[in-house]
Amino acid sequence: MRSPNKTSGTILLGAVVVAGIGLAFALQALAALDPQGSPTPGHFVEVTEKLGIHFRQQASPTSKKYLLETMGSGVAVFDYDNDGRLDIFFANGARLDDPTPKGSIPRKDNPKYWNRLYHQKSDGTFEDVTERAGLTGFGYSTGVAVGDYDNDGFEDLYVAGYGRGTLYHNNGDGTFTDVTAAAGVAGSGWMTSAAWVDYDNDGRLDLVVARYMQWDFDDIYCGRRESGFRSYCHPDAFKPESILLFHNDGGGKFTEVSHKAGIDKPGKGLGLAITDYDHDGFMDILLANDSMPEFLFHNRGNGTFEEVGLTSGAGLDSSGNTFAGMGVDFEDYNNDGWPDIIITDLANQRYALFTNQKDGTFDYSTAVTGLSPISLLHSGWGVRFVDYDNDGWKDLLIVQSHVIDTIEISEPGLHYREAPLLLHNERGKKFVDVSARSGEVFHQKWAARGLATGDIDNDGKVDAVVTSNDGPAWVLLNRTDSPNHWITLNLVGVKSNRDAIGAQVRVSTAAGDQFATVTTSGSYQSSSDKRLHFGLGTADSIGEIEIRWPSGIRQVLHDQKADRIVTITEPIK
Amino acid sequence: MSAAQVSKQNSNLSQLQDAAQAITAGNLSRADSDLQSVLHAAPEDYRALDLLGVVRVLQRRETEAGELFRRAIEKKADFAPARAHLGLLYVQQGHPDEAVPQLREALRIDPARGDASSALVRILQDQAQAAATTGDSKTALALLMEARKYAPDNPDVQLELGTIELKLSLWQDAAEAFQRTLRLRKNDPLALYDLGRAFMGLLDYEDARQQFARYVAVRPDDASGYCALGMTLAALQRAPEARDQFERSIALAPEQTESYFRLGLIDLDAKDLDEADKNLRLALARKPKDARALSALGNVAFEQKRYSEAIDLLQQAIAGDDSLREAHYYLGLTFARVGRKQEAEDQLQIATRLEHDEAEHRRIVFQMQDGPARDANSSQPQK
């Protein structure tokens, strides 16, 4: 689908659609013949302060260059009070002493280290409700995952951290209760990203927590022994650590089952994403590992997983090299109905795009989709497939920064702070860098880390929130000039988990089909709006919406109007 | 000192100066006479012994010359001219190993002695070349580093040093040596080319590209320059420009393999599998056992789902070079596709281990760059 303002050819096509002539195949053929204009640039406006958000992540940099202090903290975009407006939660660091004794758990001993919850008011501005909500936090927080684990209709929060994670139960009255101990989900070690997923389709969300490495506050010197050259250590200096899988037993109790489930293969996990990549009805888990093969845990459907990253072709790049996997997303970028993988990494590695081959394998498609020259010299963290211009093809929004704050000294061609990247999806074939034409935001150099997306102002365009390492956060409202239509689906599970996480949706219009899976995970240490957003191009109605609920129930809706947010509840049968 | 002693010393000095002038003028008999006179009066005069040694060298009485230089050194061990002259005599006699300590000592005493430094540098260069020929690059490196100490402005020494450093994967050091060469000898083609290679080693592809672009401007008829330029452009993911350079290289040297191989890789990246197949087969037609080309062709067969052929090609590649990570990787993927699970896992494990070994190698290179003062922890490269 393309914007109708490109050529007279597409205007004609739009007229044909409006006339209601169902010539889908002919339209697609004609569209393919239409000469390609330059892709629609985005227009994202940074409005953080205007909206009343004043968050600043505290990394607590030290002279010891503790690795923890450069990995940042994530952000969640979710509606905690069910008022229909997205709220924002920021994870935050904690005080690190210089030096910090080995075995220490850093403390949030000053309000500047608190995690922060910002409630969106009816006028679109935000208010800090952290204390009232009881979310000031514990320790050095890293990732955040949103999910209604007790199916009570209110979104709960899991905040990962160094040494301990915290589960906050949403009381439904604007407050949260720390239920970590009772739930048994404190975890251990350096936890990074987390994801809610019902891996056994029992209707309750389970919790997956990635862990980075076996790491402590040892005084390990890395980099050249010259003033200004001390550097953060390479992950090769540390042993890998296994993922944690907490099975939701109901009644607010969880059991850690990673070994029993066969998911405890040691990795160096940073990013986490879920989907059912092989359409077998069970959710699979992708773990972006830093400097070792990426892990793809295939769900066998019997409560156990098989790690198939290498054999599926999604573990290494096209030369068989590992790369520094950091952020990840697992969505269908080419509208063929099969989820694909994007993993961000460091400069000189290229962002890894793996296209689903529909047979349980993946093809490294970075070069053929044009991502190689775009990403070669960049380092990416948070990443999301987002259809910013509602043309029906999922584009890529990537926030960037090198991991080493002194990289300019050792590698003058690279930069620590980098501008975000916005890549337009050219009908699932190529990605084109439209950053330079997409607003001032894409010219600002940030030490970005986390990225969460969602339609914050409910205007039909997906917005974004970005965190930085030891710096501010940014709210980016999408003001892209596009007449394209859209629909946002808010799925409510009944037999399935109430968030409908794992539900697979096909949206069919005259221009073709699109697919998406309900999830709040993906990106880097962040949690995005669970609502599914579809750009519809010139189509102002949807012929068919098909939902495959995690319960196995299939639901089909016909002739839905575009340009609205629709809540769909899982049918009983 | 008494007045008589001072007078005698002045007389000796005057005679020594006369002798030196006579040597310079080629009047060896006069010099000989003056020096014999000095030695008659002062048999221990090391300056006279040294100058007489010089006379004997010029008279081709080398054995006597050597004896005189050694006596001069006996009398005064830190007399640089005698050390230098004895060293030069050894060089003349074809005994460089014996010359080296004398020349080094002469330069230690008097670093400004041009005759000693140029002779010593020449010896060190020769020895380095001999060591490099036998594969002893580390010895060659040490010798050339010493040569550079004595002759920092010698472009040949800088170039040879850079070449050895490049061989040892000491990319940064090599780059600096080639940059010094180019400061001393602008547009030296070898230095330009090897500086490009050093930048490639440093993963500094843009600087590498600039050097190879300068190289092809200096040597427009050299096919290898265009090929190298194409490789840097390919590394920069500028595939269309890289393709142009490889095609120019092939136009100049149609019988080569490298540019066909590189074109095949570009085609493979672009999933233009038929074209990749064609170019890789052209490379193999000229070099049938090229493991890299066999591996890439195996990759093409894998992409085309011709798994049996892929296995055959990849196994051939590994037979030719079992350190080819990509061959193991794609063989592993191919085995996985045809259900040979254990063999797949074995090959994939080898591939990841090879990658890890490469990382270890890079770490060692970085450690060597920073010298022995670093401890074990500091050898970790930056992420």
Interface residues (C-beta under 8 A of the other chain):
Chain A: I220 Y221 C222 G223 R224 R225 S231 Y232 C233 H234 P235 D236 A237 S291 M292 P293 L310 T311 S312 G313 G315 L316 S318 S319 G320 N321 T322 A324 L346 N348 R350 T361 D363 A367 V368 S372 P373 L376 V403 I404 I407 S410 E411 G413
Chain B: L203 D204 E206 D207 L236 Q237 R238 A239 D269 A270 K271 E303 R325 E326 H328 Y329 Y330 G332 L333 A336 R337 K341 A344 E345 L348 A351 T352 L354 E355 A359 R363 D370 A373 R374 D375 N377 S378 Q380 P381 Q382 K383
